[in-house]
């Protein structure tokens, strides 16, 4: 199984391959914090100018939207499988504005495999 950082890189790659999704993220400059509550690991995904990057989330960097869940659930959420996404979406907690939650939801659904 690929780790969360690998899955985040795959999301960024899928985003770059789908031009219509890049248009959705244009002008949406946001930092998404991801917290695995079972392992205490933290990642971030940053959307800037229609592209995405990912890495470790530092304590001192604020996030616009935060996802909380078990590492396995977060992995399933980001893996790109539409059926897994639909089943696990209810178990991962999203903290942030509804607009940002809906935007990330659309991005993840549109970049599914």
ZIMOSUL-V128663 format. One record per pair of residues at least 12 apart in sequence whose ideal C-beta (glycine too) atoms are under 10 Angstrom apart, sorted by sequence separation. I is the first residue (numbers start at 1). J is the second residue. D is the distance in Angstrom with one decimal. If there is no record, write none. Layout:
i: {I | I}
j: {J | J}
d: {D | D}
This chain:
i: {32 | 33 | 43 | 44 | 45 | 76 | 77 | 31 | 32 | 43 | 44 | 75 | 76 | 31 | 32 | 42 | 43 | 44 | 73 | 74 | 77 | 78 | 30 | 31 | 32 | 41 | 42 | 46 | 73 | 76 | 77 | 30 | 31 | 41 | 42 | 72 | 73 | 76 | 89 | 29 | 30 | 31 | 42 | 44 | 46 | 47 | 73 | 74 | 29 | 30 | 45 | 46 | 70 | 73 | 74 | 28 | 29 | 42 | 44 | 69 | 72 | 73 | 89 | 27 | 28 | 29 | 32 | 34 | 45 | 69 | 73 | 85 | 89 | 26 | 28 | 29 | 42 | 70 | 25 | 27 | 28 | 30 | 32 | 35 | 44 | 45 | 69 | 70 | 24 | 25 | 26 | 27 | 34 | 69 | 85 | 86 | 8 | 25 | 26 | 33 | 42 | 43 | 54 | 68 | 69 | 85 | 22 | 25 | 26 | 32 | 33 | 67 | 68 | 69 | 8 | 24 | 25 | 31 | 67 | 68 | 82 | 86 | 22 | 23 | 25 | 66 | 67 | 68 | 77 | 82 | 85 | 22 | 33 | 35 | 66 | 67 | 80 | 84 | 5 | 21 | 22 | 33 | 34 | 65 | 66 | 67 | 79 | 80 | 83 | 4 | 15 | 22 | 31 | 33 | 41 | 65 | 66 | 78 | 82 | 19 | 21 | 31 | 32 | 33 | 34 | 35 | 36 | 37 | 38 | 39 | 40 | 43 | 65 | 77 | 80 | 81 | 82 | 4 | 15 | 31 | 32 | 33 | 34 | 35 | 36 | 37 | 38 | 39 | 63 | 64 | 65 | 80 | 81 | 12 | 30 | 31 | 32 | 33 | 34 | 35 | 36 | 37 | 38 | 39 | 41 | 45 | 63 | 64 | 78 | 79 | 80 | 11 | 12 | 16 | 30 | 31 | 32 | 33 | 34 | 35 | 36 | 37 | 38 | 65 | 66 | 67 | 78 | 79 | 4 | 8 | 12 | 15 | 16 | 29 | 30 | 31 | 32 | 33 | 34 | 36 | 38 | 39 | 43 | 64 | 65 | 5 | 7 | 8 | 9 | 15 | 16 | 28 | 35 | 36 | 37 | 38 | 64 | 65 | 4 | 8 | 15 | 34 | 36 | 37 | 63 | 67 | 3 | 4 | 5 | 14 | 36 | 65 | 4 | 12 | 13 | 35 | 36 | 65 | 3 | 12 | 34 | 64 | 11 | 12 | 12 | 9 | 11 | 34 | 8 | 9 | 10 | 34 | 8 | 9 | 8 | 9 | 7 | 8 | 6 | 5 | 4 | 5 | 5 | 47 | 37 | 52 | 37 | 47 | 47 | 34 | 35 | 45 | 52 | 35 | 47 | 32 | 33 | 45 | 33 | 32 | 8 | 11 | 14 | 30 | 4 | 7 | 8 | 11 | 30 | 3 | 4 | 7 | 10 | 11 | 32 | 6 | 7 | 10 | 11 | 30 | 4 | 7 | 8 | 10 | 30 | 1 | 4 | 7 | 28 | 32 | 3 | 6 | 7 | 28 | 32 | 2 | 4 | 7 | 30 | 1 | 4 | 30 | 4 | 28 | 32 | 2 | 28 | 2 | 1 | 25 | 24 | 25 | 28 | 25 | 24 | 25 | 24 | 21 | 22 | 21 | 24 | 21 | 24 | 21 | 18 | 21 | 20 | 21 | 15 | 18 | 14 | 15 | 18 | 14 | 17 | 15 | 16 | 11 | 14 | 15 | 11 | 14 | 13 | 14 | 12 | 14 | 11 | 10 | 11 | 10}
j: {44 | 45 | 55 | 56 | 57 | 88 | 89 | 44 | 45 | 56 | 57 | 88 | 89 | 45 | 46 | 56 | 57 | 58 | 87 | 88 | 91 | 92 | 45 | 46 | 47 | 56 | 57 | 61 | 88 | 91 | 92 | 46 | 47 | 57 | 58 | 88 | 89 | 92 | 105 | 46 | 47 | 48 | 59 | 61 | 63 | 64 | 90 | 91 | 47 | 48 | 63 | 64 | 88 | 91 | 92 | 47 | 48 | 61 | 63 | 88 | 91 | 92 | 108 | 47 | 48 | 49 | 52 | 54 | 65 | 89 | 93 | 105 | 109 | 47 | 49 | 50 | 63 | 91 | 47 | 49 | 50 | 52 | 54 | 57 | 66 | 67 | 91 | 92 | 47 | 48 | 49 | 50 | 57 | 92 | 108 | 109 | 32 | 49 | 50 | 57 | 66 | 67 | 78 | 92 | 93 | 109 | 47 | 50 | 51 | 57 | 58 | 92 | 93 | 94 | 34 | 50 | 51 | 57 | 93 | 94 | 108 | 112 | 49 | 50 | 52 | 93 | 94 | 95 | 104 | 109 | 112 | 50 | 61 | 63 | 94 | 95 | 108 | 112 | 34 | 50 | 51 | 62 | 63 | 94 | 95 | 96 | 108 | 109 | 112 | 34 | 45 | 52 | 61 | 63 | 71 | 95 | 96 | 108 | 112 | 50 | 52 | 62 | 63 | 64 | 65 | 66 | 67 | 68 | 69 | 70 | 71 | 74 | 96 | 108 | 111 | 112 | 113 | 36 | 47 | 63 | 64 | 65 | 66 | 67 | 68 | 69 | 70 | 71 | 95 | 96 | 97 | 112 | 113 | 45 | 63 | 64 | 65 | 66 | 67 | 68 | 69 | 70 | 71 | 72 | 74 | 78 | 96 | 97 | 111 | 112 | 113 | 45 | 46 | 50 | 64 | 65 | 66 | 67 | 68 | 69 | 70 | 71 | 72 | 99 | 100 | 101 | 112 | 113 | 39 | 43 | 47 | 50 | 51 | 64 | 65 | 66 | 67 | 68 | 69 | 71 | 73 | 74 | 78 | 99 | 100 | 41 | 43 | 44 | 45 | 51 | 52 | 64 | 71 | 72 | 73 | 74 | 100 | 101 | 41 | 45 | 52 | 71 | 73 | 74 | 100 | 104 | 41 | 42 | 43 | 52 | 74 | 103 | 43 | 51 | 52 | 74 | 75 | 104 | 43 | 52 | 74 | 104 | 52 | 53 | 54 | 52 | 54 | 77 | 52 | 53 | 54 | 78 | 53 | 54 | 54 | 55 | 54 | 55 | 54 | 54 | 54 | 55 | 56 | 100 | 92 | 107 | 93 | 103 | 104 | 92 | 93 | 104 | 111 | 95 | 107 | 94 | 95 | 107 | 96 | 96 | 74 | 77 | 80 | 96 | 71 | 74 | 75 | 78 | 97 | 71 | 72 | 75 | 78 | 79 | 100 | 75 | 76 | 79 | 80 | 99 | 74 | 77 | 78 | 80 | 100 | 72 | 75 | 78 | 99 | 103 | 75 | 78 | 79 | 100 | 104 | 75 | 77 | 80 | 103 | 75 | 78 | 104 | 79 | 103 | 107 | 78 | 104 | 79 | 79 | 103 | 103 | 104 | 107 | 106 | 106 | 107 | 107 | 106 | 107 | 107 | 110 | 108 | 111 | 109 | 107 | 110 | 110 | 111 | 107 | 110 | 107 | 108 | 111 | 108 | 111 | 110 | 111 | 107 | 110 | 111 | 108 | 111 | 111 | 112 | 111 | 113 | 111 | 111 | 112 | 113}
d: {6.4 | 8.5 | 7.0 | 7.2 | 9.0 | 4.4 | 6.6 | 5.8 | 4.5 | 6.3 | 3.8 | 9.0 | 9.4 | 7.6 | 7.4 | 6.8 | 5.5 | 8.0 | 9.6 | 8.4 | 8.7 | 9.7 | 8.8 | 5.0 | 7.4 | 8.5 | 4.0 | 9.4 | 5.0 | 9.1 | 5.4 | 7.4 | 7.9 | 9.0 | 8.2 | 8.7 | 9.3 | 8.8 | 7.5 | 8.1 | 5.1 | 9.0 | 8.1 | 7.0 | 9.4 | 9.3 | 9.8 | 9.8 | 6.4 | 8.5 | 9.5 | 9.6 | 9.5 | 5.3 | 6.4 | 5.7 | 5.0 | 10.0 | 6.6 | 7.8 | 10.0 | 5.4 | 8.7 | 9.7 | 9.0 | 7.1 | 9.1 | 8.8 | 9.4 | 9.9 | 9.9 | 9.0 | 9.4 | 9.4 | 9.5 | 9.6 | 9.5 | 7.9 | 5.0 | 8.2 | 8.4 | 9.9 | 9.0 | 7.8 | 9.6 | 9.3 | 6.2 | 8.5 | 9.8 | 8.8 | 6.9 | 8.1 | 6.9 | 3.7 | 6.4 | 8.9 | 9.4 | 8.4 | 4.3 | 5.2 | 9.6 | 9.3 | 9.8 | 6.9 | 6.6 | 6.8 | 10.0 | 5.1 | 9.4 | 9.1 | 10.0 | 5.6 | 4.4 | 9.4 | 7.7 | 8.5 | 7.6 | 8.4 | 7.2 | 8.0 | 9.5 | 9.9 | 9.4 | 7.2 | 7.2 | 8.4 | 5.9 | 6.9 | 10.0 | 7.0 | 6.4 | 4.4 | 8.2 | 9.4 | 7.4 | 7.9 | 8.2 | 9.1 | 9.9 | 8.9 | 7.2 | 8.4 | 8.7 | 6.6 | 4.5 | 9.0 | 9.8 | 9.9 | 9.2 | 7.0 | 9.8 | 9.2 | 6.9 | 3.3 | 6.8 | 7.1 | 6.3 | 7.0 | 4.5 | 9.3 | 9.8 | 7.2 | 6.3 | 8.3 | 9.5 | 6.5 | 9.4 | 5.7 | 8.6 | 8.3 | 9.7 | 8.5 | 3.4 | 7.1 | 6.6 | 6.6 | 7.9 | 6.9 | 8.4 | 4.9 | 7.0 | 7.1 | 7.6 | 6.9 | 8.4 | 6.6 | 4.6 | 5.1 | 8.8 | 5.9 | 7.4 | 4.8 | 6.5 | 7.4 | 8.3 | 5.4 | 5.0 | 4.3 | 4.8 | 5.1 | 7.1 | 6.3 | 5.8 | 9.9 | 9.3 | 8.8 | 7.7 | 7.6 | 9.4 | 8.7 | 4.2 | 7.0 | 9.5 | 9.0 | 4.3 | 7.9 | 7.5 | 7.1 | 8.4 | 7.9 | 6.5 | 8.4 | 8.1 | 9.6 | 9.9 | 9.5 | 10.0 | 8.2 | 9.2 | 6.0 | 9.3 | 8.4 | 6.7 | 8.8 | 6.5 | 9.6 | 6.8 | 9.1 | 8.4 | 3.9 | 9.1 | 9.9 | 9.6 | 10.0 | 4.4 | 9.1 | 9.4 | 8.6 | 9.7 | 7.2 | 7.9 | 9.5 | 9.8 | 8.8 | 9.4 | 9.8 | 5.7 | 6.5 | 7.0 | 5.5 | 5.1 | 9.7 | 8.7 | 9.3 | 9.8 | 8.3 | 9.0 | 9.7 | 6.2 | 9.3 | 5.9 | 8.6 | 5.6 | 7.4 | 8.9 | 8.4 | 8.9 | 6.2 | 9.5 | 4.1 | 6.0 | 9.7 | 6.7 | 6.4 | 6.0 | 9.3 | 7.6 | 9.2 | 8.3 | 9.0 | 9.7 | 8.2 | 8.9 | 6.1 | 3.7 | 9.6 | 9.1 | 8.2 | 9.6 | 6.6 | 9.0 | 7.5 | 7.9 | 10.0 | 9.9 | 8.5 | 8.9 | 8.8 | 8.8 | 9.3 | 9.3 | 8.8 | 9.4 | 9.5 | 8.0 | 9.6 | 8.7 | 9.7 | 9.0 | 8.3 | 9.6 | 9.9 | 6.4 | 8.7 | 6.5 | 8.2 | 10.0 | 5.6 | 9.7 | 8.6 | 9.9 | 5.8 | 7.8 | 8.9 | 8.1 | 9.3 | 9.3 | 7.8 | 7.3 | 9.9 | 6.0 | 8.9 | 6.5 | 6.7 | 6.1 | 8.8 | 5.9 | 4.5 | 9.3 | 9.9 | 7.9 | 9.8 | 5.7 | 8.3 | 6.4 | 7.9 | 9.9 | 8.1 | 7.7 | 7.1 | 7.2 | 8.1 | 10.0 | 5.9 | 9.7 | 10.0 | 9.3 | 8.3 | 9.3 | 7.9 | 7.4 | 9.8 | 8.7 | 9.6 | 6.4 | 6.5 | 6.4 | 8.3 | 9.8 | 6.2 | 7.1 | 9.8 | 9.9 | 9.6 | 9.6 | 4.7 | 7.3 | 5.7 | 7.0 | 6.6 | 9.5 | 9.7 | 6.1 | 9.5 | 8.4 | 8.8 | 9.6 | 8.2 | 8.9 | 5.5 | 7.2 | 4.1 | 9.1 | 8.0 | 9.1 | 7.5 | 6.1 | 8.9 | 9.8 | 9.1}
